[in-house]
Amino acid sequence: MFFVSEERAKRVVSTADAIETIEDMFREYGQGEAVVFPVVMGKGPDTSNKFSMKSGLMQARGVVGLKVGSYWPGNREQGKEAHASSTLLLDPETGYPHAFVAASNLTALRTAAADAVATKYLSREDSTTLAIFGAGHQAWFELLAVHEVRPIKKVLIANRSQASAIAFAKRIRDELGLDAECAEAKIAAKSADIIVTVTAACAPLFKASWVRPGTHISAMGADSEGKQELDPFLISKSTLFTDVVHQSVSVGEYEAAYKAGLITMDQITTLGEILNGAQGRISNDDITIFDSSGMALQDLAICSLALNKACKQGKAIKI
């Protein structure tokens, strides 16, 4: 059995690597060569402590396993991250444990990579202004991934904490050399070619009327019942895409609009279908939305990549 630590995984998988393997994964999923199994939710001894188990099978790659994602908010008081992710890859021949991959950084990468793939195929190619709603840990990964596939020149940050938005904008200017500043929600939404929402919100972050024709939106924050970042009316008048349809209407961004009867499931196209020839953006005036609630196949794909690269570089530990 192999072990790949957080530090080793971080060193061997780049943003470009992540985007490539996640794009391949969505293509395989769209061809029926990969399967997602039901998600299992659990709690720790303290009811505020939660974890989920997501599992899947990538038939063509011979990859099978599961990821455990945990949220222990009390960790912050001990100077530790509240979120943690660990992936167990099984030997496809025996079912025995094949590798344990510490995957907190990889989870951030694979989430952002899904955003990048959606942006690559659904946004206008001439998109240069990006608005990010949220300035937390994940926002940086989303920025790097979108910047990888579109010629972003200006970044607007809208965030509940202005101090965090200002600090995030400064980091963008210092490390990437991009024009970046914090902005009010209305200005950010109205100015953007691409909008990425990456918050834990339970109510719309901006009004539908603020979004101009031709905008692409990647809604990355909603992954459990009740979470919501977008106006249901905006969803009802947009062209809709997702990673997993049934998740998008039950625990994803389309939940509120679906329960209100504003949309139906057959209006939603999966990213896997787009990569296998389905219609995406029709015109430059379309408002496209991609909802990402996350799926086990993303975790298996990126952790399998990390394992293979770590083994080739002699950075995987055999135990």
N, C-alpha and C positions, 0 to 999 in steps of 0.2 A: 504494500500500500504506500502511496506517495502523499506527501504533505507539501502544500505551497502556501507560504506565509503571505500576509498582507503586503509586506515590503517587497517580496520577490514578485508577487503578482503585479504590483504597481510598476515595477521596473521592466517587465517583459511585454506588457500590453499597452499600446499607445491608443490615442483617440481614433486615429485612422484605422488601426487594426480592429478596434471595437466596431466601427461603422461597417467595415467590410464583412465581418463575421455575422453581425446582426442582420445586415441586408440579405446575406445568403440564407440565414435562418428563416426570415419572413418568406423568402421565395420557396423554400422547402415546405414550410407550413401551408402555403397557398396551394402547393401541389399535392397535399395530403401525405407527405412523407414524414410528418412529425405530429405528435399527439400531446395535448395538454390534459392532465388529469385534474379532478376537483381539488380546489384549495381547502386546506384544513386550517381552522383558526383556533388558537388556544390562549390561555392566560397563565400568568405566573402566580406565586403565592399572594402577592399584592395585586388586586384587580386592575391597577393602572399599568401593570406589566403585561404586555401582549406579544404574541408571536404567531407567525403563519408558516405553513409548510406548502410549498409549491413544487410539484413534480411533473416530469414529462419524459417523452421518448423521442429521440431523433433517429429514425430508422436508418436512413441512408448513411449517417455518420457512425452508427453503432454507439450512440451516447444515451445513457439513461441515468436518472438520479433525481435528487431533490435539493431544494434550497430552504433553509430555515432563516427567516428574517425576524428579528426581535426588536422590541421597543421597550426599554426600561428607563423611564424618565428620571428616576432617582440617581442614575449613573452620573448625571451632571454635577451633583453635589460632591462626587468623588473625583471630579476632573476627568471623567470618562465620557465617551460618546454614548448618546441614548440609543442610537440605532446600531445594530450589528447584523451581518449576514454571513452565513456559512453554507457551503455547498458540498454535498457528498455525491461523488460520481461512483456508480456501481460497475463492476465488470459485467459486460453484456452477456458473457457466456455462462457465468456462475452465479451472478447476483451478489457476490461478495463485494465488500468495499474495495474500490480501486484507488480512489484519491479523495483527500479532504482539502478543500481550497478555501482559505480565508477570503471572503468575497465582499467586504464592505465597500472597498474602492471599486471593485469590478461591478458591483451593483449600480453605483453611481455612473460608471462608464456605459454600461449596457442600457440604462434608462435614457441617457443623453443620446446614445447611438440610435435608438429608435426614433427619437426626435429628429435627428439628422437625416435618417432615411426618409421619413415622412416629408421633411422640408425639401429634400433633394427632388422628390417626385411630385410634390403638390404645390410648392410655392412658385412664384414667378422667378425666372432665372435672373431677372434684373433687380431682384430685391437687395437693397443695401442698408435699410434702416431696421434695426431690431429693437423691439421693446420687450423687456423682461419684467414680469410682475413677480416679485420675490427677490430677496438678496441673501438667501441662506446658502448652506453648503452646496446643494445640488445646482443652484443657479450658475455657478462657475463652470460646471461640467456641460450644462446645456449651451452656454455661450461658446465654449470651445468647439463643441460638436457642430453647431449651426454655422459657425465661422469656417469650419472645414469644408462645407458644401456650398456656401453662398458668399459673395464678395461683400461682407458686412463692412460698412464704413462708419456708421454711427450707432451707438447703443444708448437707449434710454432706460433708466431703472426706476420703476415705481414700487415702493415698498412701504409697509406700515410704519417702520422705523426709518425716519429720514437719515439719521446718523449712519445706519447700516447701508443705506442706498448710496450715501456720499462716499463711504469707505470702499464699497464695491466698485463704484465708478472710478475711483482713484486707482484701484488695483488693475482695472481694465486698461486705463491709460498707461500706467507704469509698465505692466507686463506684456501688453499686446500692442500698445501704441495706437489704439483706436480712439476716436472721439467718443467720449462717454460722459454722461451726466445724469443726475437724478431728475425726475420729472413727476408732475402730478398725473394721476391716472388718465384724465381726459386728454391731456397733451400727448402722453405716451401712446395711447390707443389710436388717436387721430393721425399721428405722424408715422406710424409703423407700416412697413411692408410685411413684416413677420412679427407675430406676437407669441411669446412663450410665457405660459403661466405655470409657476412652480411654487405653489403655496399649499397650506393646509386649510384653506378657506372653506366655509360652509355657506357662502352667499356670493353673488356675482361681484367681480372685482371692477367691472366697468360696464357702461350701458351699451346696448346693441347699436344704438345710433352713432356711437363714437367710432365704430369700426368702418373704415372706408372700403369701397369695392376693390377687389383684387388682393385683399389681405389673406395671408395664411396664418392660422392659429394652431399652435401645439399646446394642448391642455394636458399638463403632466402631473398635476397635483392630486386629482381625485382617484383614490384607490380603495375607498371603503364607503359604506352606505352613509348618505348624508353630506358627504363632501361635495363642494360645488364651487367652480371658479367663473363660469360663464352664465350670461343671461339666457334663459330657456328660449326667449324669442329670437335671439341671435342664432341659436342652434337650429331653430325651426326654419330659418330662411337661408341656411348655409348648406354646402355640400359636405357630407359627413363621412369620416374615415376612422378606423380604430385598429387596435391590435386584435382584440377578441370581442366579438359582437355582444355575446350574452353578459360579459363582464361590464361592458360600457353602459348598459342600461340597468344594471343592478348595483354596481359599486363604482362605476366610472362617471365621467362628466355628463353623459347623456341621461343619467338616471332621472333627474327632475323633469326634463322635457318629455321623456318617455312616459313617466307616471302621470303627467298632465295631459297626455294624449296629443301632444304637439308633433311627435314623430313616431314612426313605426320602425321596427327592426330591419325591414327590407330596404329602408333608406340609407342604411349604413354599409359601407364597403370596407373590407379588411385591407390592410396594407399588403398582405400576402397576395390578394387578388390583383392589386395594382401592379405588383412585380411580375405577375403572370399574364398581363395584357388587358386587365379591366380598365375602364375609363376613369381617369383621375380628374384633374382640372380641365374644364372645357374651354373657358375663355379667361382673359386677363382681368375680367370683372368679377369672377367667382370669388366668394369668400369660402375658403376651405378650412375645415377643422379636423385635426387629428387628436383623438382621445387615447391616451396611454394609461391603462390601469396596471400594466405589467403582466408578464407571463413567464412560466418556468423555463420555456425554451430559450429565452434570452440569457438566463443564468447558466443553463447547461452549455450553450454555445460559447459564451465568453470564458467560462471556467475551463472548458475543454481546451480552448485555445491557450489559455494561460498555462495549463498543465503541459501541453505539448511543447510550448516554447520554453518553459522552465526546464523540462527534461533535456531538450536539445542543448540548452546553455549550461547544463549541470547545476541548476539552481533549485531543482525539486529534491526534497529530502525523502529518502526511502526509509520507511519505518516498519 
